[in-house]
Amino acid sequence: MTRTRSILFALVAGLMIGIALRASGNVWLLAAAKAVLPLGQMWVRALQMTLVPLIFAMVTHGVTEAVAGGRGGRLIGTAGAVFAALLVLTAIIASFTSETVLHLWPLPPNALAGLVPASAPQAIPGFADQLLGLIPDNPIAAAAQGQIFPLVIFAVLLGLAIARLPAGVDGAPSRLPALLADLGRAMMIIVEWVLVAAPLGIFLLTMGMALSAGLEVARLLAIFVGLCVANSVIMLLVCYLLVWVTRAYPLGRFAAAISPAQAMAAGTSSSMASTPIMLEVALEKLRLPEDVAAMVIPVAVSIFRMGTVANAVPAVLIAAHAAGIEPSLSQLIIAGAAVVLASVSAAGLPGAAVIYAFYAPGLQVLGAPLAIMPLYIAVIALPDPIITLTTVSADLTATTLIARLLTRARDRVV
């Protein structure tokens, strides 16, 4: 059994056994179940202890490599503007759909019972305080306190600075990028060690939540999966709409041309594995300029993850609502910015690290519990094919739009 299947099996088993024990009311069985629940919390803590060094190392190294490998000023600028605009649009649409669903079908106040301590929701700082909090006055203290988003800001700035370091006396480049890459790989090894116990950890976490909240935890996860699928489908339709409105390419031919890449994405649930066929589609079917396709698609695979942003936003908002937090418009804007920035800066993170890097900054901005993330990791495999399909479609859409914009700019100059 693969890890994904074993985790899903453990999730379902934990829910069913927890609900059954809760319904039975047997004092001895309930006491025995509660006695082993701390093991699940220990597993969560083991997973969280790698979060700060992993995100810091990966974000800093990713920014450094992106800057060092950049070429073609106008192409880079156009690509950056298109990526940013589409990711912001995704965050806005995902926030609207998520908030609408969560107000139409509100989560119960005890949805996270058994996962986080029972206490009053943490007061969210005002808009001005949150803006000030984005820039850490002490990045070491921010890291020690687990303040993820300020740490991401510092890591991005540090990565930009490292990319501009002059060569050493012997002409050799700085060794810092290699050290950061090694630190990130070392953290991922620890994560892999911890994930060996993922089925047991997920089983204990979901059993504990089911003991306390019954079917409400299943409802929370079902809403999360449903919003992931709905947002992905909406953003896929937005991609087609953008191609049609901008007249970047005939819509019917565009949809037919990218279908092989979409099939690969849905089948593999991997943007990286779909990269070769994306390049083939861009060059041979869409007939896009080679320099545009050769640069934009690899960069898009690394930093332009529309599908992941579309599911990170509902993940953040569901956790906030389940903890009794009602975010204001300004807080929604900051949380969306946190997700977008994390999606761009956390290039190259594999597996569960993507979930942590994308979700943690937004969760922390709203004061939502980070402890919910293992449950998201457990169920993300269900909507992952449509999420990846949307991301690959967005990559090819962005590449087509960029090629069209550059062609129009060149025509105006001529």
ZAMARGU-4260 file (C-alpha; in steps of 0.2 Angstrom, whole numbers, plus 5000, padded with zeros to 4 digits):
<rodrens>
0) 5000/5000/5000 | 5007/5017/4995 | 5009/5030/5008 | 4995/5041/5001 | 4983/5026/5002
5) 4988/5021/5019 | 4986/5039/5026 | 4968/5039/5018 | 4964/5022/5026 | 4971/5028/5043
10) 4960/5044/5041 | 4944/5034/5037 | 4948/5021/5051 | 4951/5035/5064 | 4935/5044/5060
15) 4925/5028/5060 | 4933/5021/5076 | 4932/5037/5085 | 4913/5040/5080 | 4909/5022/5086
20) 4918/5024/5103 | 4909/5040/5105 | 4892/5032/5102 | 4896/5017/5113 | 4899/5027/5128
25) 4910/5013/5135 | 4920/5021/5149 | 4934/5009/5148 | 4936/5010/5129 | 4935/5029/5129
30) 4948/5029/5143 | 4960/5018/5133 | 4958/5028/5117 | 4961/5044/5126 | 4977/5037/5134
35) 4985/5035/5117 | 4980/5051/5110 | 4995/5061/5116 | 5005/5050/5103 | 4996/5059/5089
40) 5001/5076/5096 | 5019/5070/5098 | 5019/5066/5080 | 5012/5083/5075 | 5026/5092/5085
45) 5039/5081/5077 | 5033/5087/5060 | 5031/5105/5066 | 5049/5106/5073 | 5056/5106/5055
50) 5045/5119/5049 | 5055/5135/5052 | 5072/5129/5046 | 5064/5120/5031 | 5054/5135/5025
55) 5069/5147/5028 | 5081/5137/5019 | 5070/5132/5004 | 5063/5150/5002 | 5080/5158/5003
60) 5088/5146/4991 | 5074/5146/4979 | 5074/5165/4978 | 5093/5165/4976 | 5092/5153/4962
65) 5078/5162/4953 | 5087/5178/4953 | 5104/5170/4948 | 5096/5161/4933 | 5086/5175/4926
70) 5088/5181/4908 | 5079/5192/4896 | 5073/5208/4905 | 5057/5211/4896 | 5052/5193/4896
75) 5056/5191/4915 | 5046/5207/4918 | 5031/5202/4908 | 5031/5184/4915 | 5032/5191/4933
80) 5017/5203/4930 | 5006/5190/4922 | 5010/5177/4936 | 5007/5190/4950 | 4991/5196/4942
85) 4984/5178/4940 | 4989/5173/4957 | 4981/5188/4965 | 4965/5185/4955 | 4965/5167/4961
90) 4967/5172/4979 | 4952/5184/4977 | 4941/5172/4969 | 4945/5158/4981 | 4942/5169/4996
95) 4925/5174/4989 | 4919/5156/4986 | 4926/5150/5002 | 4918/5164/5013 | 4902/5162/5003
100) 4901/5143/5007 | 4907/5145/5025 | 4893/5157/5028 | 4880/5147/5019 | 4885/5131/5028
105) 4894/5137/5044 | 4906/5126/5054 | 4901/5121/5071 | 4911/5129/5085 | 4918/5112/5091
110) 4924/5106/5074 | 4942/5106/5080 | 4939/5099/5097 | 4952/5086/5102 | 4965/5094/5090
115) 4967/5111/5098 | 4965/5116/5116 | 4948/5122/5121 | 4950/5141/5123 | 4943/5157/5117
120) 4949/5162/5099 | 4964/5172/5099 | 4961/5190/5096 | 4968/5196/5078 | 4978/5211/5078
125) 4972/5226/5069 | 4977/5230/5051 | 4991/5242/5055 | 4998/5230/5068 | 4998/5216/5055
130) 5006/5227/5042 | 5020/5231/5055 | 5021/5213/5059 | 5026/5208/5041 | 5043/5215/5044
135) 5052/5206/5058 | 5062/5218/5069 | 5071/5202/5075 | 5071/5188/5062 | 5079/5176/5075
140) 5066/5180/5088 | 5052/5178/5074 | 5060/5161/5070 | 5060/5156/5088 | 5042/5160/5090
145) 5037/5151/5074 | 5031/5167/5066 | 5031/5160/5048 | 5026/5175/5037 | 5038/5187/5044
150) 5051/5174/5042 | 5046/5171/5023 | 5048/5190/5021 | 5066/5190/5028 | 5070/5174/5018
155) 5065/5182/5002 | 5075/5198/5006 | 5090/5187/5011 | 5089/5177/4995 | 5089/5193/4984
160) 5104/5199/4994 | 5114/5183/4992 | 5111/5182/4973 | 5120/5199/4972 | 5135/5194/4982
165) 5151/5198/4973 | 5163/5183/4969 | 5176/5179/4982 | 5194/5183/4981 | 5198/5167/4971
170) 5183/5171/4959 | 5172/5157/4966 | 5154/5161/4969 | 5147/5162/4987 | 5144/5145/4996
175) 5129/5151/5005 | 5116/5144/4991 | 5124/5127/4993 | 5123/5127/5012 | 5105/5133/5011
180) 5101/5119/4999 | 5109/5106/5010 | 5100/5113/5025 | 5084/5111/5016 | 5088/5093/5010
185) 5093/5089/5028 | 5076/5095/5035 | 5067/5085/5021 | 5076/5069/5027 | 5069/5072/5044
190) 5052/5075/5037 | 5053/5059/5028 | 5058/5050/5044 | 5043/5058/5053 | 5031/5054/5039
195) 5035/5035/5041 | 5023/5036/5056 | 5010/5046/5046 | 4997/5033/5046 | 4998/5031/5065
200) 4998/5049/5068 | 4984/5053/5056 | 4974/5039/5064 | 4976/5045/5082 | 4972/5063/5077
205) 4956/5059/5068 | 4951/5047/5081 | 4953/5061/5094 | 4944/5073/5084 | 4930/5061/5081
210) 4929/5057/5100 | 4926/5075/5104 | 4917/5082/5088 | 4909/5066/5081 | 4904/5068/5063
215) 4908/5087/5062 | 4927/5083/5058 | 4921/5073/5043 | 4910/5088/5038 | 4925/5100/5039
220) 4936/5089/5028 | 4922/5086/5016 | 4920/5105/5014 | 4939/5107/5012 | 4939/5094/4998
225) 4924/5101/4990 | 4931/5119/4990 | 4947/5113/4982 | 4938/5105/4968 | 4926/5119/4965
230) 4940/5132/4966 | 4951/5122/4954 | 4936/5120/4941 | 4932/5139/4943 | 4950/5144/4940
235) 4951/5132/4925 | 4936/5141/4917 | 4945/5158/4921 | 4960/5152/4911 | 4949/5148/4896
240) 4940/5165/4898 | 4956/5174/4898 | 4963/5166/4882 | 4946/5170/4874 | 4944/5188/4880
245) 4962/5193/4876 | 4962/5184/4860 | 4978/5176/4864 | 4974/5161/4854 | 4958/5153/4846
250) 4949/5146/4861 | 4944/5129/4853 | 4961/5126/4846 | 4969/5131/4863 | 4958/5119/4873
255) 4962/5105/4861 | 4981/5108/4861 | 4983/5108/4880 | 4972/5093/4883 | 4987/5080/4882
260) 4996/5090/4896 | 4980/5091/4906 | 4978/5072/4905 | 4996/5070/4910 | 4994/5082/4925
265) 4978/5073/4931 | 4986/5056/4929 | 5002/5060/4938 | 4997/5073/4950 | 5014/5081/4946
270) 5017/5098/4937 | 5035/5093/4936 | 5032/5076/4928 | 5020/5086/4915 | 5034/5098/4911
275) 5041/5089/4895 | 5023/5087/4888 | 5019/5105/4892 | 5035/5111/4882 | 5030/5099/4868
280) 5012/5107/4868 | 5019/5125/4868 | 5031/5122/4854 | 5022/5110/4843 | 5004/5113/4845
285) 5002/5131/4851 | 5017/5136/4840 | 5024/5148/4854 | 5041/5156/4852 | 5054/5145/4858
290) 5063/5157/4869 | 5046/5161/4878 | 5041/5143/4880 | 5059/5138/4886 | 5060/5150/4899
295) 5042/5153/4905 | 5036/5135/4907 | 5051/5129/4919 | 5049/5145/4929 | 5030/5143/4930
300) 5032/5125/4936 | 5042/5132/4950 | 5033/5147/4956 | 5016/5149/4947 | 5005/5136/4956
305) 4988/5143/4953 | 4979/5126/4958 | 4989/5126/4975 | 4984/5144/4979 | 4966/5140/4975
310) 4966/5126/4988 | 4977/5135/5001 | 4965/5150/5003 | 4950/5138/5008 | 4962/5128/5019
315) 4967/5144/5029 | 4949/5151/5030 | 4941/5134/5035 | 4954/5133/5049 | 4950/5150/5055
320) 4931/5148/5055 | 4933/5131/5064 | 4943/5140/5077 | 4929/5153/5079 | 4938/5167/5070
325) 4928/5178/5058 | 4941/5187/5047 | 4938/5205/5041 | 4941/5211/5024 | 4958/5218/5028
330) 4963/5202/5036 | 4957/5192/5021 | 4968/5203/5010 | 4983/5200/5021 | 4980/5181/5022
335) 4978/5181/5003 | 4994/5190/5001 | 5003/5178/5013 | 4997/5163/5002 | 5002/5171/4986
340) 5019/5176/4993 | 5022/5159/5000 | 5017/5151/4983 | 5030/5161/4974 | 5044/5160/4986
345) 5043/5142/4991 | 5049/5136/4974 | 5054/5117/4973 | 5046/5111/4989 | 5041/5093/4987
350) 5026/5083/4995 | 5020/5088/5012 | 5032/5103/5013 | 5022/5112/5000 | 5007/5111/5011
355) 5016/5118/5026 | 5025/5131/5016 | 5009/5137/5007 | 4996/5135/5022 | 5007/5140/5037
360) 5009/5159/5033 | 4990/5162/5030 | 4985/5152/5045 | 4997/5162/5056 | 4991/5178/5049
365) 4973/5174/5055 | 4978/5166/5071 | 4971/5149/5065 | 4979/5133/5072 | 4993/5125/5063
370) 4989/5108/5070 | 4975/5106/5057 | 4988/5104/5043 | 4991/5085/5045 | 4973/5082/5042
375) 4974/5093/5026 | 4989/5082/5021 | 4979/5067/5023 | 4965/5072/5012 | 4974/5083/4999
380) 4977/5067/4988 | 4958/5067/4984 | 4957/5083/4974 | 4975/5083/4969 | 4972/5077/4951
385) 4961/5092/4947 | 4972/5104/4957 | 4987/5099/4946 | 4977/5099/4930 | 4972/5117/4934
390) 4990/5122/4938 | 4996/5115/4922 | 4982/5123/4912 | 4987/5139/4920 | 5005/5137/4916
395) 5001/5135/4898 | 4988/5149/4899 | 5001/5161/4906 | 5014/5156/4893 | 5002/5160/4879
400) 4997/5176/4886 | 5015/5181/4889 | 5019/5177/4871 | 5004/5187/4865 | 5009/5202/4875
405) 5027/5202/4869 | 5021/5200/4851 | 5010/5215/4853 | 5024/5225/4861 | 5036/5221/4847
410) 5023/5225/4834 | 5020/5242/4842 | 5039/5246/4841 | 5040/5241/4823
</rodrens>
